[in-house]
Amino acid sequence: MQCSLCVKTKLPKMTGTTNSKLEIHRLDDKRYALTLDGFVRYVGTQQECERRAVILGHKNDRATQDKALARSVNLIR
């Protein structure tokens, strides 16, 4: 179902499942809804929804996570 009020925003492509879909829908003058696979995940301003879409769309980069973990362990020692 295509929403007639969808905001045209560049959203990151989701990884993991091939059917994952992020959309931002305009609810009224100031409120927007961020949906993931048709379920509302967040309601707020357009900028807040766009910021959260970027966070939800980050790829699961295991190598980068491992490097960050190693750095934090070295800082603790």
N, C-alpha and C positions, 0 to 999 in steps of 0.2 A: 504494500500500500504506500503510495507516494503522498506525502503531506503537502498540501497547497501552501502552507506557511513555512516550509523548511527554509532555513537560512543557507544560502550558498556560501559555504566555508570550506576551505581546504582542511580536511581532517586526515590524520595519519592512517595508513592502512594497518589493520590489525593483523597480528600473527597468531599462530596457534591453530585456530579453526578457520576454515576457508569461508565460513558464512558470517563471521563477525562483522557487524556493521555499526559504525558510529554516526549519529546524526544529531544536529541541533535544530530544535523546533521552536518557533516563536509562539509564546503563549499569549502575551499582551504587549503593551508598549515597553515595559521594562523587564519582563521575565521571559526566560528561555529555558527549555528543557533539553538536557543531554540524554540521548537514548543510546543504549547498546543492545543490539539485536531486538529492538522493539520495546525494551523495558526502560523506563525512566530511571536514570542513575543519579541525576542532579538537576536542581532547578535554581537558577540565578541569573545574573546578567549575561549578556552575550560574551563578554570578555572572560568571565569566570568559567563559562561552559567551554570556551575554546581552550583555556588553560588546562582544564581537567581532561579534555579530549586528547591533548598532547600527552598528558601523564598516562592515560589509559592506553594510548596507542604505542607506547614505547616497546621496542622489541626486547625480548628476553635474551640479553647478551651475556651468556654465562662467563665468557673470558673476562669481560669487564668487571663483572661481579666478583670473580675470583681475585682479580688484582686489587679491588677496593678492600676486600676482606684481608688480604695479605698486608696492605698498608695499615689497616686499623690494628691488626695484631702486632705489627712492628712498633706502632705508637704506644701500645699498652706496655710493652716490655721495657 
